Amino acid sequence: MLLLNGLLFLFVSCDCHQIIRGTVIDKETNKPLENILVYKKSDKEYTRILTDSLGIFELSDVSGGLWGCPPMEIVIEGEGYLKKEGEIPAGGEKTIELEVDKNSKQ
């Protein structure tokens, strides 16, 4: 029983809580973009958020990480902009520039 509890603790302790932050801006104007969708690439139903009026977002998730927290792979999309994918290390912060989609109708 002690061995079983020890193994259970080992596997549970391998999970890590990831928190990432970022700011989404327009690549040409450097202005923050509001209401841009940001989500974790592998789990977009549960981690969907929108940027605030300053272009800021924060995502958190629990992820497996036997040797530390892996970076979170994210997708950023907004109407009139090209979709972008990237990654942010757990605990990290990043500014993301979106390019205007010249083929979209605004």
C-alpha positions in Angstrom: 0.0 0.0 0.0 2.9 2.4 0.8 4.5 1.6 -2.5 1.2 2.3 -4.4 0.8 5.6 -2.6 4.3 6.6 -3.4 3.9 5.8 -7.1 0.6 7.7 -7.1 2.3 10.8 -5.5 5.1 10.6 -8.1 2.7 10.7 -11.0 0.5 13.4 -9.6 3.5 15.5 -8.7 4.7 15.4 -12.4 1.9 17.7 -13.4 2.8 21.4 -13.5 0.6 24.5 -13.4 1.4 26.6 -16.4 0.7 30.4 -16.4 1.6 32.5 -19.4 1.0 36.1 -20.2 1.3 38.2 -23.3 0.3 41.3 -25.3 -1.0 41.2 -28.8 -0.2 44.2 -31.0 -0.7 45.2 -34.6 2.6 44.7 -36.4 2.4 47.9 -38.5 1.0 50.3 -35.9 2.3 48.7 -32.7 -1.1 49.4 -31.1 -2.6 46.8 -28.8 -5.4 44.7 -30.2 -8.6 44.1 -28.2 -10.8 41.0 -28.5 -8.2 38.8 -30.2 -8.8 35.1 -29.5 -6.0 33.3 -27.8 -6.1 29.6 -26.9 -3.9 26.6 -26.2 -3.3 24.7 -29.4 -4.0 21.3 -28.1 -7.0 22.2 -26.0 -8.8 25.1 -27.6 -12.2 24.5 -26.0 -11.1 25.0 -22.4 -8.5 27.7 -22.8 -10.2 30.2 -25.1 -9.8 33.8 -24.0 -10.0 37.3 -25.5 -7.4 40.0 -25.1 -8.5 43.0 -23.1 -8.5 46.7 -24.2 -4.7 46.8 -23.7 -4.1 43.7 -25.8 -3.2 41.7 -22.7 -4.1 38.0 -22.1 -3.3 35.4 -19.5 -3.7 31.6 -19.9 -3.3 28.9 -17.3 -3.4 25.2 -17.6 -2.2 22.0 -15.9 0.2 20.0 -18.0 2.4 17.0 -17.6 6.0 17.8 -17.0 8.2 15.0 -15.6 11.3 17.2 -16.0 9.7 20.7 -15.7 6.9 22.5 -17.3 6.9 22.4 -21.1 6.2 25.6 -23.0 2.6 26.3 -23.9 1.8 26.2 -27.6 -0.8 28.8 -28.4 -2.9 30.0 -31.4 -3.8 33.7 -31.8 -6.5 34.8 -34.2 -8.5 37.9 -34.9 -10.8 39.1 -37.6 -8.9 40.9 -40.3 -5.5 39.4 -39.2 -3.5 36.4 -40.2 -3.7 33.5 -37.7 -0.4 33.0 -35.8 0.9 30.1 -33.7 3.7 30.2 -31.2 4.9 29.1 -27.8 5.6 30.7 -24.5 7.6 29.1 -21.7 5.7 28.4 -18.5 5.8 31.5 -16.4 6.8 33.5 -19.4 5.5 36.6 -21.1 5.7 37.6 -24.7 4.5 40.4 -27.1 3.0 38.9 -30.2 2.6 40.9 -33.4 -0.3 40.2 -35.8 -0.2 41.1 -39.4 -3.2 42.4 -41.3 -4.7 39.9 -43.7 -4.6 41.8 -46.9 -7.1 39.3 -48.5 -9.8 39.8 -45.8 -12.7 42.1 -46.2 -12.8 44.6 -43.3 
